[in-house]
Amino acid sequence: MDCSELPTSDSNHILINNGSTKLRNTFFDSKKEMLEIHDLLEAFYHKYGYDFRQYSEAHIKRRILNRMTLSGIEDIQELKIKVLNDELFASAFLQDLSITVTEMFRDPLFYKSLRENVIPILKTYPFIKIWHAGCSTGEEVYSMAILLQEEGLFERTTIYATDFNQQVLNRAKEGIFSMKMMKEYAANYKLSGGKKVISDYYTSDDDNVIMNQSMKKKIVWANHNLVTDSVFAEVNLILCRNVLIYFDRKLQNNVQSLFHNSLIPGGVLCLGTKESLRFTDYNEKYSVLDEKQRIFKKKY
Amino acid sequence: MQYEAIVIGVSSGGLNAMKIIFSLLPKKFSIPIIIVQHIGSNSENRWIKLLNEKSNIELKEADEKERIEKGKVYIAPANYHLLIERNKTFTLTIDERVNYARPSIDVLFETAAEAYQKKIIGVVLTGSNNDGTKGLQRIKECGGLTIVQDPDTAESCFMPASAIASFKPDHILPLEEIVKLLIEIDIQNKKSE
């Protein structure tokens, strides 16, 4: 590669910078800006009922600035007015603030540990209820369904898959994923200890795959908001992975309270590989099944 | 000028570059360093152990909500973006890839600029894409110090060249000179405390 021939700027770069630099030049008032963002989130909550007030500031700010650049909005006041008066725009804004990134068998070693350490516990129950909180477009829910089928537990299980974002829930229900991504998921599935080939679980055309109908019959898709809604059901296993990292400590603690109240004694809680119970009131209320994969068992 | 943190972005050729940096930085170096190195999503980060063997300062993976402290080196975990909050703690996210990367250098640098304003030093090293360019520019706009590895000395010149092509960084230097500059700044920092 000859770097002396690098163009002096690329068009994509200019596009992105037009918004943010014109808008917020040197020495902007970061504190004032944050107050305006809080004010916007407060107004959004009171008008639409979605509560992002206790989300990570840095994350929310990035998302908001991206939206402003994309829509050519100059300041947060202007954004607030648009959000409050234009419901279509508000709906797009809600999608901006939602975390919808997921993949099948994300962190394959977690699924391996699930097979080894959690499945034997689930096998002792006549009926099994699983709560997948913050399921987004459903990739991890279908991963769980595959795993349960291979372990012979699927028929006696109900999976409650919930998210506050109806748009992603609708997509999850369809169970249609791109062929291109499925190739990556196939590698994850293999690493996770999958017993068959992942293509056994879907039918496909050139571009897309659709998950087998038989997998959907045990999945209940439901709208539930971890921030504002209460206990959903009494369950044997909760999976909530890479959702709590977006929340501040206080909100994390509230959600852990919700999880603790939803699990039966001896029930299992699975968090994301970078999430922990350490700074919550619930650390002592669980024993550790797998420290590295963040799998915990509620004490009796 | 009191600098409170250093952010470093590095991609292909990064392991060798970091071996050099951390074999040269003294144990008493006190400005916290935060690094994004592009790495495979299922990486077990054995390379952190490898670097620790060569380094005078301990390197560790950044934990969710961990407070940034003096004398420490933090590395973004594989497959997560690393963000800095105004209260100088870390946030990890699984948001979409930025510049095909997660962790992305731009994400770290842009949030670092917001959190530290002019009290941040941004460093772009060897790499073969343009991640880091936008973030380093943001640091410059906020009044922070910007340093780019001299592309002629980089294992992969594209990333430093991309930054230089977009704006004028404060320093363009080979690795060893970057380390010397950082040590000098750290000494001045301590004197003015």
Interface residues (C-beta under 8 A of the other chain):
Chain A: M1 C3 S4 L6 P7 T8 S9 D10 H13 I16 N17 S20 T21 N25 T26 F27 F28 S30 M34 S56 E57 A58 H59 K61 R62 I99 V101 T102 D107 P108 L191 N242 I245 Y246 R249 G272 K274 E275 S276 F279
Chain B: N42 D63 E64 K65 P77 Y80 L83 I84 E85 R86 T91 L92 T93 I94 D95 E96 V107 E110 T111 E114 A115 Q117 K118 S128 N130 T133 K134 Q137 R138 E141 C142 G143 P151 S156 C157 F158 P160 A161 S162 A165 S166
